[in-house]
Amino acid sequence: MGERDKTIDQLLQAREAFDRRDWALAFDSLRNASDLGPQDTLTMATAAYLLGDADEAIRTLQAGYQDRIKSGDALGAVRFACWLDLVLTSRGEKAVAGGWIARAHRLLESEPEDIVERGYVLVDEFFEHVGRGDVARAEETAARMVRIGRRFAAADLIAQGLNCQGRAMIYSGRVPEGLALLDEAMIGISTGEVSPIIAGHVYCSMVEACQELSDFSRAASWTIALTRWCDAQPGLVPFTGQCSLHRGQIMRMRGAYDEALGEFALAQRRYQIEGTVAPAAKALTEQGDVLRILGKLDEAETAYRRSAELGYEPQPGLMLAWLARGRTAAAISAVRRLMAETRGPVHRSWLLPAAVEVMIAARLPEEARQYSDELSGIASAFASPALRAIAAYAAATVELASSETENALGHARESHRFWSEVGSPYEAARARVLIARALRELDDEDSAAAELGAARRTFVELGATPAAEQVDRLLRRALPGGLTGREVEVLRLVAEGKSNPDIARVLVLSPKTVERHVSNIFTKLDVSSRTAAAAYAHEHGLS
């Protein structure tokens, strides 16, 4: 067999291996071949990248670029420059990536306007707009990518453009429209039209968008699809870390905490193998959130700290860990800083629930109500059952703190219903605790005890020790005279000699609400004066 015949056989073998996703065989066959054309050079670089050898992929792409320059093929060189931009950006080497995209722009200066390559350089422009927070221009740029892609039947560009346009729409609050475009981008992947690197990025973007929207059912479905896609490719390294991360997120939602921690650890190892350490920070934050729920605050804060060292904002989990340690002032400062910095409904929806919790703990109900109202508006616009559950829980917490007990009970029941439908036992049990607290305030102690008992069983089964201990404290609390928790707070202030207006200011209640509480206290204790009520408080250790 002559050298030329041998090369042809190697190329055929490589192409067949690539088509069946055998990246190792495809790469080896191409590496041993000679005189590769631009498409085979790109195939070799793609195989190297998918095997986790990004350095080899970059070297191969650089060689392809130089070969196109020597051949006078400026547009072919632009293609290689754009691929280099994508690979280097995914590794976090944005400055070097920017140099390659600048070369692409320079090569296009003397080329016609109506060419597909002008669509590929728009990908970098899109992310520049996103980085500056200019979502409107980012969406406009993505729409141009789609138009150019469709004009030239470029499947990769269409998928990238639809994905980018969809994410921009979501960030601007147009969630249904954005998700529809993401679904459309997935069509090209399901039919095999899109190249594997672009397919992987779009898959991961889809799941990430669902997680950001708290659309956990949709996230679970796409995570299963992503897992199957990864498993069908022997030796695949990129995207497997993100796949583990998303599996862990779904397991955490289902209350499978040990399995979730295992997936987050696996995600970190896979990111390290891939050479993209920065994304491991997200897995560390997720790990910290689970450890916090389990009551392992030292380990949780270590995970959050490591995440911050890698450049990721480990909030809102870290502020909730501070709150659990009694560091309320630090948590308040974090809330106010983050809410001032954060724009866009998607990112704010992740911070607002914790902001409500912190402000309630700090006895700042008006701020908590502002955050809760904003969260309810976002949840209504997004139409996500889980986000509606989160918003209802926040509203119940605010109403309970304001002694609007019947309203609180309605919101808490709504939260429990949504969480039960979503299949999140921990969050559903938390909602039951709120139901119990509201029932207790309404003097329905037996029903409250039943709700607390059910919630405690769930927390114990999940290993959520802090939540179980909170329920134990509520179950042990047998208040004298049939008083509710709020009535005890009012009675303590009466015993301190405070007037009704003073009590209203301290507890941030309306004077009318305080009058009602004082009247109920007098009735339950069978006393007719504030002096007698204060004496009762002293006798029973309530003052």
C-alpha positions in Angstrom: 0.0 0.0 0.0 1.4 3.4 -1.0 1.8 6.3 1.3 -1.1 8.1 -0.4 -3.4 5.1 0.0 -2.4 4.7 3.6 -3.3 8.4 4.3 -6.7 7.9 2.6 -7.4 4.9 4.7 -6.5 6.8 7.9 -8.7 9.7 6.9 -11.7 7.4 6.2 -11.1 5.6 9.5 -10.9 8.9 11.3 -14.1 10.3 9.7 -16.0 7.1 10.5 -14.8 7.1 14.1 -15.8 10.8 14.4 -19.3 10.1 13.1 -19.8 7.3 15.7 -18.3 9.6 18.5 -15.2 7.5 19.0 -13.0 10.6 19.7 -9.9 8.7 20.7 -9.7 6.6 17.4 -10.6 9.7 15.3 -7.8 11.7 16.9 -5.2 9.0 16.7 -6.0 8.3 13.0 -5.8 12.0 12.1 -2.6 12.5 14.1 -0.9 9.8 12.1 -2.1 11.1 8.7 -0.4 13.7 6.6 -1.4 16.7 4.6 -4.7 17.3 6.4 -7.2 19.6 4.8 -9.0 22.3 6.8 -12.0 20.1 7.6 -9.9 17.2 8.8 -7.7 19.6 10.8 -10.9 20.9 12.5 -12.0 17.4 13.2 -8.7 16.5 14.8 -8.9 19.6 17.0 -12.5 18.8 18.0 -11.6 15.2 18.9 -8.6 16.5 21.0 -10.9 19.0 22.8 -13.6 16.4 23.5 -10.9 14.0 24.9 -9.9 16.8 27.4 -6.7 17.8 25.7 -7.4 21.5 25.1 -3.7 22.3 24.6 -3.5 19.9 21.7 -6.8 21.3 20.4 -5.4 24.8 20.5 -2.2 23.8 18.8 -4.1 22.1 16.0 -6.4 25.0 15.5 -3.4 27.4 15.4 -1.8 25.2 12.8 -5.1 25.2 10.8 -5.2 29.0 11.0 -1.6 29.3 9.7 -2.2 26.9 6.9 -5.3 28.9 5.8 -3.2 32.1 5.9 -0.5 30.6 3.8 -3.1 29.3 1.3 -4.6 32.8 1.0 -7.9 31.5 2.4 -8.8 34.5 4.7 -12.3 33.2 5.4 -11.0 29.8 6.4 -8.6 31.5 8.7 -11.5 33.4 10.3 -13.2 30.1 11.0 -10.2 28.8 12.8 -9.8 32.0 14.7 -13.4 31.8 15.9 -12.9 28.3 17.1 -9.8 29.4 19.0 -11.8 32.1 20.6 -14.4 29.6 21.8 -11.9 27.1 23.2 -9.7 29.7 24.9 -12.8 31.4 26.4 -14.1 28.1 27.8 -10.7 27.7 29.5 -10.9 31.2 31.0 -8.2 32.6 28.8 -10.2 35.6 27.7 -7.3 37.9 26.9 -5.7 35.4 24.5 -9.2 34.6 23.0 -9.7 38.3 22.4 -6.5 38.5 20.4 -7.7 35.7 18.1 -11.1 37.3 17.5 -9.3 40.6 16.8 -7.4 38.8 14.1 -10.7 37.5 12.7 -12.1 41.0 12.5 -9.0 42.3 10.8 -9.2 39.6 8.1 -12.8 40.5 7.5 -12.1 44.1 6.8 -11.5 43.4 3.1 -14.2 40.8 2.7 -17.8 41.2 1.4 -20.5 42.0 3.9 -22.9 39.2 3.0 -20.8 36.2 4.3 -21.5 33.6 7.0 -18.2 34.3 8.8 -19.5 37.7 10.0 -22.1 35.7 12.0 -19.4 33.7 13.8 -17.5 36.8 15.0 -20.8 38.0 16.6 -20.6 35.3 19.3 -17.8 37.2 21.0 -19.6 40.5 20.6 -22.7 38.9 22.3 -20.7 38.0 25.4 -19.1 41.5 25.5 -22.6 43.0 25.7 -23.6 40.5 28.4 -20.5 41.3 30.4 -21.4 45.0 30.3 -25.0 44.3 31.4 -26.4 45.5 28.1 -28.9 42.8 27.6 -30.8 44.6 24.9 -27.8 44.9 22.6 -26.8 41.3 23.4 -30.3 40.2 22.3 -30.0 42.2 19.1 -26.6 40.7 18.3 -27.9 37.2 18.9 -30.8 37.8 16.6 -28.3 38.9 13.9 -26.5 35.6 14.4 -29.7 33.7 13.8 -30.5 35.6 10.7 -27.1 35.1 9.2 -27.1 31.4 10.2 -30.4 30.8 8.5 -29.4 32.7 5.4 -26.4 30.4 4.9 -27.9 27.2 6.5 -25.2 27.2 9.1 -26.5 24.8 11.8 -23.8 25.7 14.4 -24.4 29.4 14.1 -28.2 29.0 14.2 -27.9 26.9 17.4 -25.5 29.4 19.0 -27.7 32.4 18.0 -30.9 30.9 19.3 -29.3 29.9 22.5 -27.8 33.4 23.0 -31.0 35.1 22.0 -33.0 32.9 24.3 -30.8 33.5 27.3 -30.9 37.3 26.7 -34.7 37.2 26.6 -34.8 35.3 29.9 -32.5 37.8 31.5 -34.7 40.6 30.4 -37.7 38.9 32.0 -39.3 37.5 28.8 -39.1 33.9 30.1 -41.6 32.0 27.9 -40.2 33.5 24.7 -36.6 32.8 25.8 -37.4 29.2 26.6 -39.1 28.7 23.3 -35.9 29.8 21.5 -33.8 27.4 23.7 -36.1 24.6 22.7 -35.7 25.5 19.1 -31.9 25.5 19.5 -32.2 21.9 20.8 -34.0 20.7 17.7 -30.8 21.0 15.6 -28.9 19.0 18.3 -31.5 16.3 18.4 -31.3 15.9 14.6 -27.5 15.7 14.6 -27.1 18.9 12.6 -25.0 20.7 15.2 -21.3 19.9 15.8 -20.5 18.2 19.1 -18.7 21.1 20.9 -21.5 23.5 20.1 -24.1 20.9 21.0 -22.4 20.4 24.4 -22.5 24.1 25.1 -26.1 24.5 24.2 -27.1 21.4 26.2 -25.4 22.9 29.3 -26.8 26.3 28.7 -30.4 24.9 28.5 -30.0 23.2 31.9 -28.4 26.2 33.5 -31.2 28.4 32.3 -33.8 26.1 33.8 -31.9 26.0 37.1 -31.7 29.8 37.2 -35.4 30.0 36.6 -36.1 27.5 39.4 -37.8 25.4 36.7 -36.7 22.2 38.3 -38.9 19.8 36.5 -37.7 21.1 33.1 -34.1 21.1 34.5 -34.5 17.4 35.5 -35.7 16.4 32.0 -32.8 18.2 30.2 -30.3 16.9 32.7 -31.4 13.4 31.9 -30.9 14.2 28.2 -27.5 15.7 28.8 -26.4 12.7 30.8 -27.4 10.4 27.9 -25.6 12.6 25.5 -22.4 12.5 27.5 -22.7 8.7 28.2 -22.9 8.0 24.4 -19.4 9.4 23.9 -16.6 7.2 25.2 -13.7 9.3 26.6 -15.7 12.6 26.7 -14.2 15.0 29.2 -15.7 18.5 28.6 -19.3 19.0 29.7 -19.2 15.9 32.1 -18.4 18.2 35.0 -21.4 20.4 34.3 -23.5 17.2 33.8 -22.5 16.1 37.3 -23.2 19.5 38.7 -26.7 19.5 37.3 -27.4 16.0 38.5 -26.3 17.1 42.0 -28.7 20.0 41.8 -31.6 17.7 41.0 -30.6 15.3 43.8 -30.4 18.2 46.2 -33.9 19.3 45.2 -35.2 15.7 45.8 -33.6 15.6 49.2 -30.9 13.0 48.3 -28.2 14.9 50.0 -25.5 12.3 50.2 -25.8 11.5 46.5 -25.8 15.3 45.7 -22.6 15.8 47.6 -21.1 12.9 45.6 -22.0 14.5 42.3 -20.7 17.9 43.4 -17.3 16.3 44.3 -17.3 14.5 41.0 -18.0 17.7 39.2 -15.0 19.3 40.8 -12.7 16.5 39.8 -14.0 16.5 36.2 -13.5 20.3 36.0 -9.9 19.9 37.2 -9.3 17.1 34.6 -10.7 19.4 32.0 -8.4 22.2 33.1 -11.3 24.6 33.8 -10.9 25.2 37.5 -13.2 28.3 37.7 -16.5 26.4 37.1 -15.6 24.1 40.0 -16.5 27.1 42.2 -20.1 26.7 41.4 -20.0 23.1 42.5 -18.3 24.2 45.8 -21.1 26.6 46.4 -23.7 23.9 45.8 -21.8 21.7 48.1 -21.8 24.4 50.8 -25.6 24.8 50.5 -26.2 21.1 51.2 -23.7 21.0 54.1 -25.5 24.0 55.6 -28.9 22.3 55.4 -27.3 19.3 57.2 -26.0 21.5 59.9 -22.3 21.2 59.1 -21.6 24.9 59.2 -17.8 24.7 59.4 -17.6 22.5 56.3 -20.2 24.7 54.5 -18.2 27.9 55.2 -15.0 26.2 54.0 -16.7 25.3 50.8 -18.0 28.8 50.4 -14.6 30.3 51.1 -12.9 28.1 48.5 -15.6 29.1 46.0 -14.9 32.8 46.7 -11.2 32.2 46.2 -11.9 30.9 42.7 -13.8 34.1 41.9 -17.4 32.9 42.4 -19.9 34.8 44.6 -21.0 32.1 47.2 -24.3 33.9 48.0 -27.0 33.6 49.1 -25.8 30.5 50.9 -23.0 32.2 52.8 -25.3 34.8 54.3 -27.7 32.1 55.5 -24.7 30.3 57.1 -23.9 33.6 58.9 -27.5 33.9 60.0 -27.4 30.4 61.4 -24.4 31.4 63.5 -26.1 34.5 64.8 -24.0 36.9 62.6 -27.1 38.9 61.6 -25.3 42.2 61.0 -23.0 40.5 58.5 -26.0 38.9 56.8 -27.8 42.3 56.6 -24.8 44.0 55.0 -24.5 41.2 52.4 -28.1 41.5 51.5 -28.0 45.2 51.0 -24.8 45.1 49.0 -26.0 42.3 46.7 -29.5 43.8 46.2 -27.9 47.1 45.2 -25.4 45.4 42.8 -27.7 42.8 41.2 -29.8 43.7 38.2 -32.3 41.6 36.2 -35.1 39.5 37.5 -33.4 36.1 37.0 -30.4 36.9 39.3 -32.5 38.8 41.8 -34.9 35.9 42.1 -32.0 33.8 43.5 -31.2 36.4 46.2 -34.6 37.6 47.2 -35.7 34.6 49.3 -32.6 34.8 51.5 -33.0 38.6 51.7 -36.5 38.1 53.1 -35.2 35.5 55.6 -32.4 37.7 56.8 -34.6 40.8 57.2 -37.3 38.9 59.2 -34.6 37.5 61.5 -33.3 41.1 61.9 -36.8 42.4 62.8 -36.9 44.6 59.7 -40.3 43.5 58.3 -40.8 46.4 56.0 -37.7 45.7 54.1 -38.6 42.0 54.1 -42.0 42.9 52.6 -40.5 44.9 49.8 -38.3 42.0 48.9 -41.2 39.6 49.2 -43.4 41.7 47.0 -40.7 41.9 44.3 -40.2 38.1 44.4 -43.9 37.5 44.0 -44.0 39.7 40.9 -41.1 37.8 39.4 -42.6 34.4 40.2 -45.9 35.5 38.6 -44.0 36.6 35.4 -41.9 33.4 35.2 -44.7 31.0 35.8 -42.4 28.5 37.5 -44.1 26.3 40.1 -41.0 26.1 42.3 -40.5 29.9 42.2 -44.1 30.4 43.1 -43.5 28.1 46.0 -40.5 30.1 47.1 -42.4 33.4 46.7 -45.4 32.0 48.7 -43.1 30.9 51.5 -41.5 34.3 51.7 -44.9 36.0 51.8 -46.0 33.7 54.6 -42.9 34.5 56.6 -43.6 38.3 56.2 -47.3 38.0 57.0 -46.6 35.9 60.1 -44.0 38.4 61.4 -46.7 41.1 60.9 -49.4 39.2 62.8 -51.4 38.8 59.6 -51.9 35.2 60.6 -54.7 34.2 58.3 -52.9 35.6 55.2 -49.7 33.8 56.4 -51.6 30.5 56.7 -52.9 30.8 53.1 -49.5 31.5 51.7 -47.9 28.7 53.7 -50.4 26.2 52.4 -49.8 27.4 48.9 -46.1 27.0 49.3 -46.5 23.5 50.7 -48.8 22.5 47.8 -46.3 23.7 45.1 -43.3 22.1 46.8 -45.1 18.8 47.1 -46.0 19.0 43.4 -42.4 19.7 42.5 -41.2 16.9 44.7 -38.9 18.8 47.1 -39.4 17.2 50.6 -37.2 19.6 52.5 -38.9 22.7 51.2 -42.3 21.2 51.6 -41.5 20.4 55.3 -40.3 23.9 55.9 -43.6 25.2 54.6 -45.4 22.8 57.0 -43.5 24.5 59.9 -44.9 27.9 58.8 -48.4 26.3 58.6 -47.9 25.1 62.2 -46.8 28.4 63.4 -49.8 30.1 61.9 -52.2 27.5 63.3 -50.6 28.0 66.7 -51.2 31.8 66.5 -54.8 31.0 65.7 -55.0 28.8 68.8 -55.3 25.5 66.9 -52.6 23.8 68.9 -53.6 20.2 67.9 -53.4 20.9 64.2 -50.2 22.8 64.7 -48.7 19.8 66.5 -49.7 17.5 63.7 -48.0 19.7 61.1 -44.9 19.9 63.2 -44.7 16.2 63.7 -45.0 15.5 60.0 -42.3 18.1 59.2 -40.0 16.7 61.9 -40.2 13.2 60.4 -39.2 14.5 57.0 -36.3 16.5 58.4 -35.0 13.5 60.4 -35.3 11.2 57.3 -33.3 13.8 55.3 -30.7 14.4 58.0 -31.5 18.1 58.1 -30.5 18.4 61.7 -31.0 22.2 62.2 -34.5 22.1 60.9 -35.4 19.1 63.0 -34.0 20.8 66.1 -36.1 23.9 65.3 -39.2 21.7 65.2 -38.2 20.1 68.5 -38.0 23.5 70.1 -41.5 24.4 68.8 -42.9 21.1 70.0 -41.5 21.5 73.4 -42.8 25.0 73.8 -45.9 24.7 75.9 -46.8 28.3 76.6 -48.8 29.0 79.8 -52.3 30.3 79.7 -52.8 29.2 76.0 -50.8 32.2 74.9 -49.4 32.3 71.4 -45.8 33.2 70.6 -46.7 36.7 69.6 -48.9 37.2 72.6 -45.9 36.2 74.8 -43.8 38.9 73.1 -46.5 41.5 73.8 -46.9 40.3 77.4 -43.2 40.7 78.0 -43.3 44.3 76.8 -46.4 45.0 78.9 -44.4 43.6 81.9 -41.6 46.0 81.1 -44.1 48.8 81.5 -44.4 49.7 77.8 -47.5 51.3 76.4 -49.4 50.0 73.4 -47.8 52.6 71.1 -44.4 51.6 72.4 -45.1 47.9 71.8 -46.3 48.7 68.3 -43.0 50.5 67.5 -40.9 47.7 69.0 -42.7 44.9 67.2 -43.4 46.9 64.1 -47.1 46.3 64.4 -50.1 48.5 64.0 -51.6 50.0 67.2 -54.9 48.2 66.4 -53.1 44.8 66.3 -51.4 45.5 69.6 -54.7 46.3 71.2 -56.2 43.0 69.9 -53.2 41.1 71.4 -53.5 42.8 74.8 -57.3 42.1 74.8 -56.7 38.4 74.0 -54.0 38.2 76.8 -56.4 39.7 79.4 -59.1 37.2 78.3 -56.8 34.1 78.4 -55.2 35.0 81.7 -58.5 36.1 83.2 -57.0 39.5 84.3 -58.4 43.0 84.0 -55.3 45.2 84.2 -51.8 45.5 82.9 -50.5 45.3 86.4 -52.1 41.9 86.9 -50.9 40.7 83.4 -47.3 41.8 84.3 -47.6 39.9 87.6 -48.6 36.8 85.7 -45.6 37.2 83.4 -43.2 37.4 86.3 -44.7 34.4 88.1 -44.4 32.2 85.0 -41.0 33.3 83.9 -42.2 35.2 80.8 -40.7 38.5 81.6 
